[in-house]
Amino acid sequence: MNQRKGKTYRASGMDDHQGMKQMQFIKACKVALEGSGYDDAAFYFEQIEDWIRSGKSLDPSKAARILGL
């Protein structure tokens, strides 16, 4: 009867599944580019995919580093 209300919070910013949609989009771009013969461009999308999978965030100031330039 006198139990206090439990604390609730969102554990991360990925709760709205935007991160998964973003990953699927990047992967689809990579596959489409590879299928069209643009292997160099597909490589850069793969770099972005690896960056995100390693747990790092997409920061515009680190774009060159993400792409390995």
N, C-alpha and C positions, 0 to 999 in steps of 0.2 A: 504494500500500500504506500509506503513512504520511500519508494525507490526513486532515485534521481534520474533525470532524463539523460540518456546516453549522448556522448559527443559524436557528432557526425561531421564529416568533411570529405572533400574530394581528394583522393590520394594523389592524383596527377592531372595534368592538363590534357591528357589523352582520353579522358572519359567520354568525350563526344565522338570518338572514333575518327576524328579528322586526320590523326597521324597515320592510321591504317589506310585511309583513302589516299592520302598523299603518297604513301609508299607504293600502293597499287598503281597510281598514276605514273610515278617515276619508272616503275618496272615496265608498264605498258609502253611508255615512250621508248625505253631501251630496246624492247623487243621489236617495236615498229621500225625503229631506225636500223636495227640489225637486219631485219627482213628487207629493207629497202636498199641495203648496201652501204649505209652510212656508219661504218664500224667505228670511226673516230669519234663521232658525236655520241654513239651508243656507249662508248667507253666512259665519257664524261658523266652520263646519266648513271652509269654503274658506280662511279666514284661518289656521286651524291647519295646513292642508295647505301653504299658501304658506310659512309659518314653517319647517316641517320641510324643505321642498324647498330653502330658502335655506341649509341646513346648520346651522341653530340647533337646540339641544336643547330638549326640553320640560322646563321648570323650573316647578314649581308656584308659586313666588314671582313668576313673570312671566306668570301666566295673564291678567291684565287687559291687559297690554301685547300679548300674542299676539293677543287678541281685538280689539284696537284700542279698548279702553274708556278 
